[in-house]
Amino acid sequence: MDYTLIATTTFGIEAITAKELRDLGYEDLKVEDGKVTFTGDEMDIVITNTWLRTADRILIKMAEFKAESFEELFQGTLAVPWGDLIPIHGNMHVVGKSIKSKLFSVPDCQSIVKKAVVEAMKKKYRRDRFAENGPTYKIEVALLKDIVTLTVDTTGPGLHRRGYRENSGRAPLKETLAAALVLISKWDPSKTLADICCGSGTIPIEAAMIGKNIAPGLNRSFVSEQWPSMDSELWEQVREGARKSINKEEFRILASDIDTWVLRTGRDNAEKAGVSNYISFQKLPLQEFSSKKKAGFIICNPPYGERLGEEKEVECLYKDMGKVYSELNDWSFFVLTPHKDFQTLFGKKSDKNRKLYNGRIQCYYHQYFGSQK
Ligand SMILES: C[S@@+](CC[C@H](N)C(=O)[O-])C[C@H]1O[C@@H](n2cnc3c(N)ncnc32)[C@H](O)[C@@H]1O
């Protein structure tokens, strides 16, 4: 069956997810704030869940219509052929959100949608009650300026849950954002890479997975694996293909930090991700970082200094980063921070800037290009 699929993303990385989709062979993409829409069948649900590094989840778009009253919401939902996707024992869980819409009460919208879905199911299956003891179908009713979008989640726990991170430092990056930082940098394994304040190692681990072409979803499961419409052969086929796609590339990423405990978690995480042979974790203050390599890449997510009393410390750190970079002439430097004065403190205007969100924090991804692009 062909579906309209939505890869949801964090604001600012839609274009990166779109590029990933294009690289996987998808065309006719619609890129909007926080999402990329494309078409595909069951196999495409499996491929995109398994392979997309920067998307948050893959949703099936069931309908889009205008609703300014509960009656319009009910009728619009009832008209959707829910029974074509949801089996008789499916567990129908409805979640919702409403932005700038007349129907602003999310709990009310959720219960109207649930009622309408059950009514549609009653017609399809000619029965009055549903045990709902089967696989989960998470239905989202999203209202934006009175336009309702109804979707069903195929992913389950977000795609950032690769399965390798049990422990993390104080402010770990989401795996999907770390992957986006690496993809934006255009780093490839032939180039030297260092994260000089690596914390629990999310950037180096995601980079190593990119370098080895390890599918980010290879070692986890997805909610739609339980759906009767999704042949288990498809999952096995894509996983088998992904296992064979891991390359023999050899490289070594440097991951350093001053905190012994986070370095330990980084090593553990790298081990679980299957990339420990490609990352050297080292205790090193970033002020002491230097390299004999003429060119290379630094990608990092330094402390932001949000807590009281940390501001000055962080400003000194950014100045120190600038000093380190001034000795690395041909290197590229990529840094994610919300600090308004970063460029001044660092002592250099960045070549390119990109607004990205680290959770709710609006950041800038400052990009300084060296000789390798
Ligand atoms: C925001 S966290 C990095 C989180 C990391 N990206 C992750 O996903 O876990 C910033 C890191 O900078 C480290 N750090 C602070 N000052 C440092 C310094 N002078 N040299 C090296 N690392 C430092 C902290 O120990 C912390 O782990």
The ligand as an ORCA input file, in Angstrom:
! r2SCAN-3c Opt
* xyz 0 1
  C      27.705     20.014     26.803
  S      28.831     18.842     27.360
  C      29.140     17.857     25.942
  C      28.099     16.814     25.766
  C      28.405     15.809     24.698
  N      28.286     16.369     23.368
  C      27.517     14.588     24.871
  O      26.698     14.325     23.988
  O      27.587     13.959     25.916
  C      30.296     19.748     27.507
  C      31.501     18.966     27.956
  O      32.616     19.849     28.000
  C      33.510     19.354     28.982
  N      34.475     20.409     29.321
  C      34.301     21.511     30.097
  N      35.439     22.224     30.173
  C      36.375     21.566     29.428
  C      37.740     21.806     29.126
  N      38.396     22.847     29.597
  N      38.365     20.907     28.333
  C      37.726     19.814     27.831
  N      36.431     19.541     28.106
  C      35.758     20.406     28.906
  C      32.588     18.948     30.106
  O      33.239     18.013     30.964
  C      31.393     18.361     29.345
  O      31.493     16.958     29.256
*
